[in-house]
Amino acid sequence: MILKLIGYYLRHPKQLAGGLWRKFKRIPPVHAVGATAKSVGKASRTEERVKVLEETLEAALKENKQLQERVERLEISRTIRKKSALEMLAREAAEEGAEERAADPKRNEAYGKVIERIRGTGGEKTCAVDLGCGNGFRMEAMVKQGLTVVGVDAGEKAIAACREKKLNAVCADEADWMRDCQSGAADLVVVEKAEAIGCEKVAEILAEAARVLRDGGAAVVEIGENRVAAPVKAEMIEAVARHIGMKTETVRFKSGCAVICSKE
């Protein structure tokens, strides 16, 4: 077969030359092969550089995000510390003259009327909660009147003072403590130093008081004068109490006023 093919091409040299030419055209020149290899190498190096840059950018973005989150946490922490410091300052300022306020006849008369009204709604015992109890002057008065009282205050010094007087007091945030309190567990909820506790938190406490109080019970929100704390108006407390279905009565005395919110 091969001999026949050789014989054919020897007899027809033009066909042989044409076939060889066609095959030769398919082979790229040496310089073209080098250029192709060089371009492939450049493309490969470019891809590697792009990949390195993408990885560097991704790492930088991740680090930037972590730094932003850290700054946000520091800002939140600083705000909380600042707010806590202001709250403690407001509470301490509100506690000044607490003994004098506890001796205010008109104030005691208002509390006395409320206690007489709610006495007996809980059976043999009349249970009261004193929120923002401070050094416990109001608690002492209620205990003398025969009430079972629990005091709650966020200030550790205030709670230590209460415990020195053998009073039952808890160091906690007033609104948080009320949220954890059992429904229908109290006859009287007293919110002292409402201006130091803050209007928003007092509104939360009142909403919980409507649940915690027994029928016929009452919540007394006392507002004193305090230049350090944010102002809390009796009208604001009255509006909140009426919104949750409680009747209100405001009694004014020398050291401030008290909004009496009754649950029927």
Sequence and secondary structure as in RCSB ss.txt:
>XXXX:A:sequence
MILKLIGYYLRHPKQLAGGLWRKFKRIPPVHAVGATAKSVGKASRTEERVKVLEETLEAALKENKQLQERVERLE
ISRTIRKKSALEMLAREAAEEGAEERAADPKRNEAYGKVIERIRGTGGEKTCAVDLGCGNGFRMEAMVKQGLTVV
GVDAGEKAIAACREKKLNAVCADEADWMRDCQSGAADLVVVEKAEAIGCEKVAEILAEAARVLRDGGAAVVEIGE
NRVAAPVKAEMIEAVARHIGMKTETVRFKSGCAVICSKE
>XXXX:A:secstr
 HHHHHHHHHH HHHHHHHHHHHHHHS  HHHHHHHHHHHHHHHHHHHHHHHHHHHHHHHHHHHHHHHHHHHHHH
HHHHHHHHHHHHHHHHHHHHTTHHHHHT HHHHHHHHHHHHHHTTTTTT  EEEEET TTSHHHHHHHHTT EEE
EEES HHHHHHHHHTT  EEES HHHHHHHS TT EEEEEE  HHHH HHHHHHHHHHHHHHEEEEEEEEEEEE 
 SSS    HHHHHHHHHHTT EEEEEEETTEEEEEEE  
